[in-house]
Each structure stands twice: as C-alpha cells, then as structure tokens.
Amino acid sequence: MGRVSGAFGVRGWLKVRSDCEPAEQLLKYSPWQMNTGTGWRSHVVVEGKVHGPGLVAKLADIDDSDLRSQLANANVLIAQHAANEAHAEQAAAVKVKRDEYEALSAQIGDLDKKRADLLANADMPVEGLDFGDDGVTLNGVPWDMASGEEGFDACIDIAFALNPDAQFLLSKHGGKELDEENLARVGEKAAARGLRLIVERPGTHDENVIEICDGYVRGEEPEAEQGDAA
C-alpha cells in the first residue's frame, strides 16, 4: 500500500510514497499498520495531504525525531492488508511443514514396504513368527503374550535354524511354564532335531535330574573348612 521515505519538517510529519490510485486514497484508511522489520505496529493518521509526487502525513504519538527516523522505509498497510499478509506468511509456514510431513510420510511408507517385502521373502524358522509395531509377534500376538507351549516350541525351531549342528539347548525359565505332559512333548521335539534339552525348574521329583542347591550339585558340595565347622 505504501512506504515511509523519511521525516518531513520538524513537527512530526512523515513523507510517504503511496501505491494507491490515486495516491491520496491511502489517507482515507486509518489506522496504518507499519512494519520496520521488528514487527507490525498500528498508528492512527491525524493529518495528511498530497505533497509533490507523494504524500506527507502526521501520525499520532510520532512527534519525536528519533521515532520518525525509526519509521523510515517502514512498510505501510491498512489493517486488512496486514492481516492478509500475516495470514499468507502463516499459510506459507504451514505449507512448508505439510510438505515436510508428506515427505517424511512417504519415506516411512517406503521403509514399511521394504520391511514388508523382506519379511514376505524371509525364510522364517517358525510359522507365525513376524515383526510388527509391538516387536516380535507369534501367531499375531506379542511374543511375551504367547503361551508357554508356543514359545517353547518356537525357541526349539529357532535354535535349530540358527545352528543345526547344536547338541544342547538350555532353558532357564521355560520349565516353570510347562506341565509334565508338555515338558515331555517338547523334549521329544528337541530330540527329533538332535538336541538334548536341559531345563531348569524348581522341584526334586523328576528322574535323572541334576539337583543344584546353593550353587552346588547336590551331593557334591565342598566339605566345610575346619573354621566353618567350629
């Protein structure tokens, strides 16, 4: 709409270049929204007139020469134009963020597709084994939520797939989750793959067990030293 080109006289007037047609049309709008580069401020037009090729105007609260010099080269807009400009700036910023969002979403989509393709072509050692947002899943549920029987069976298959020449498989916690029938079943499954299954679980009632107490095999505890015996 216009631009301040400098101070005019010593009584608080400013020289203004108007972009309106005719130039004095700018004087009909008040207040003016003025931007000196540090933000928009509103100023009421007290007086104004045509002067040469431009305008001169007196604004409220702009009597000090320092203040007038600060407004030199300030852009002048009427309120609606200032609001439109602010909206345009915000819309441009939103578009930048939206473009960034769409670009990142496209990258995520590409990664998801690559992941899906890799999983689809992977030779899984266990039927139903997958990877999702919840981590490792078994038969569609998170691994930690799978039953003890399913988890134990999957572990045997995974261990055999990782090392077909392995001879022993140690389970430190699985024994607590299996009853006698399922424990015998997974033992047979491990044996069918050439694995000797060693399962840790509490109790002393099993046959052919190695009973460990206080860190020592039962019956092979070190003899107490004389000082300890005393």
C-alpha positions in Angstrom: 0.0 0.0 0.0 2.9 2.4 0.7 6.3 3.1 2.3 7.7 5.8 4.6 10.5 7.5 2.8 11.7 9.8 5.7 10.8 12.6 8.0 9.2 15.8 6.8 9.8 19.0 8.7 10.2 19.2 12.4 6.7 18.8 13.6 6.3 15.0 13.4 5.3 14.7 9.8 6.5 11.8 7.6 7.0 11.6 3.8 5.1 8.6 2.4 5.2 7.0 -1.1 1.7 5.7 -1.9 1.0 2.7 -4.1 -2.7 3.6 -4.2 -4.5 5.1 -7.2 -5.0 8.0 -6.7 -2.1 8.3 -4.2 -4.2 10.2 -1.6 -6.6 7.2 -1.3 -4.1 5.9 1.3 -5.0 8.8 3.6 -8.6 7.6 3.8 -7.5 4.5 5.7 -6.7 4.7 9.4 -5.0 3.2 11.4 -2.0 2.3 9.3 -0.2 -1.0 10.1 3.6 -0.2 9.9 6.4 -2.7 9.9 10.0 -1.5 10.5 11.4 -5.0 10.4 10.8 -5.8 14.1 7.1 -6.4 13.8 3.8 -4.7 13.0 2.5 -1.7 14.9 -0.7 0.3 14.5 -0.6 4.1 14.1 -3.6 6.5 13.7 -3.4 9.0 10.9 -4.0 12.5 12.3 -3.5 14.6 9.2 -2.3 14.0 5.6 -2.0 15.6 2.2 -0.5 15.3 -1.2 3.0 16.7 -1.4 4.8 16.6 -4.8 4.7 13.0 -6.2 3.8 11.5 -2.8 2.1 12.2 0.5 3.0 13.7 3.8 1.2 12.5 6.9 1.2 13.1 10.7 0.6 10.1 12.9 -0.5 10.0 16.5 2.4 9.6 19.0 5.1 10.1 16.4 6.5 13.6 17.3 10.0 12.6 18.3 12.6 12.8 15.6 14.1 9.5 16.7 10.8 7.7 16.4 10.3 9.2 12.9 13.8 8.1 11.8 12.9 4.6 13.0 9.9 4.5 10.7 12.0 5.5 7.7 11.5 2.8 5.0 8.7 1.2 7.0 6.1 -0.6 5.0 2.6 0.8 5.3 -0.5 -1.4 5.1 -4.1 -0.9 6.1 -5.4 -3.4 8.8 -7.0 -5.8 6.3 -3.9 -6.0 4.1 -1.7 -6.5 7.2 -4.0 -9.3 8.3 -3.9 -10.8 4.8 -0.1 -10.6 4.8 0.2 -12.3 8.2 -2.2 -15.0 7.1 -0.2 -15.5 3.9 3.0 -15.9 6.0 1.3 -18.4 8.3 -0.1 -20.3 5.3 3.4 -20.5 3.8 4.8 -21.8 7.0 2.1 -24.4 7.3 2.7 -25.5 3.7 6.4 -25.9 4.5 5.6 -28.1 7.5 2.9 -30.0 5.5 5.5 -30.7 2.7 8.0 -31.9 5.3 5.3 -34.1 6.8 4.3 -35.6 3.4 8.0 -36.2 2.5 8.7 -38.0 5.8 5.4 -39.9 5.5 6.5 -41.1 2.0 9.9 -42.2 3.4 8.1 -44.1 6.2 5.8 -45.7 3.6 8.8 -46.8 1.6 10.5 -48.2 4.6 7.3 -50.1 5.6 7.1 -51.5 2.1 10.7 -52.6 2.2 10.2 -54.2 5.6 7.0 -56.0 4.4 8.8 -57.3 1.3 11.8 -58.5 3.3 9.5 -60.3 5.8 7.4 -61.8 3.0 10.5 -63.2 1.3 12.3 -64.2 4.6 12.7 -67.9 5.4 11.1 -67.8 8.8 12.2 -70.8 11.0 8.8 -70.7 12.7 5.3 -70.5 11.2 3.5 -67.4 12.5 6.7 -65.6 13.5 6.6 -61.9 12.5 7.7 -58.4 13.4 5.3 -55.6 14.0 4.8 -52.4 15.9 4.8 -54.4 19.1 8.1 -56.0 18.3 8.4 -59.8 17.7 5.0 -61.4 17.4 4.0 -65.1 17.3 0.7 -66.0 15.7 -0.4 -62.4 15.7 0.3 -61.6 19.3 3.3 -60.1 21.1 5.9 -62.7 21.9 5.6 -62.1 25.7 1.9 -62.8 25.4 2.2 -66.2 23.7 1.6 -69.3 25.7 4.5 -71.2 27.3 4.0 -74.1 24.9 4.0 -71.9 21.8 7.1 -70.0 23.0 9.0 -73.2 23.9 8.2 -74.8 20.5 9.3 -71.7 18.7 12.6 -71.5 20.6 13.5 -75.0 19.7 12.8 -74.3 16.0 14.7 -71.0 16.1 17.7 -72.6 17.9 17.8 -75.4 15.3 17.6 -73.0 12.4 20.4 -70.8 13.8 22.7 -73.8 14.5 21.7 -77.1 13.0 24.8 -78.7 14.5 24.0 -77.7 18.1 23.7 -80.6 20.5 22.4 -79.0 23.7 19.6 -76.5 24.3 19.4 -74.8 27.8 16.1 -73.3 29.1 16.5 -71.4 32.3 12.8 -70.4 32.8 10.7 -72.4 30.4 10.3 -75.3 32.8 8.1 -73.3 35.1 5.6 -72.7 32.4 5.2 -76.4 31.2 3.3 -79.2 32.8 4.6 -82.8 32.8 2.9 -83.7 29.5 4.1 -80.6 27.6 7.6 -80.9 29.0 7.8 -84.5 27.7 6.4 -83.3 24.3 9.0 -80.6 23.8 11.7 -83.0 25.0 10.7 -85.3 22.2 10.6 -82.5 19.7 14.1 -81.4 20.7 15.4 -85.0 20.5 13.9 -85.3 17.0 16.2 -82.4 15.9 19.2 -84.0 17.6 19.1 -81.6 20.6 19.5 -82.6 24.2 17.2 -80.3 26.1 18.3 -79.1 29.6 15.5 -77.4 31.5 15.9 -75.6 34.8 12.9 -75.7 37.0 12.1 -75.9 40.8 11.5 -79.3 42.3 13.2 -82.6 43.2 10.6 -85.1 42.0 11.9 -85.7 38.4 14.0 -88.7 37.5 17.5 -88.3 36.1 17.8 -84.8 37.4 20.8 -82.7 38.4 19.7 -81.0 41.6 21.5 -77.7 42.3 21.3 -76.2 45.7 23.2 -73.0 46.8 25.2 -73.1 43.7 26.4 -76.7 44.1 25.3 -80.0 42.7 23.5 -81.9 45.4 25.9 -84.5 46.9 29.0 -82.7 45.6 29.1 -79.8 47.9 32.7 -78.9 49.1 33.4 -80.0 52.6 33.2 -77.3 55.2 36.5 -76.0 56.4 37.5 -76.6 60.0 37.0 -73.0 60.9 33.5 -73.1 59.5 32.7 -76.3 61.2 33.7 -74.8 64.5 
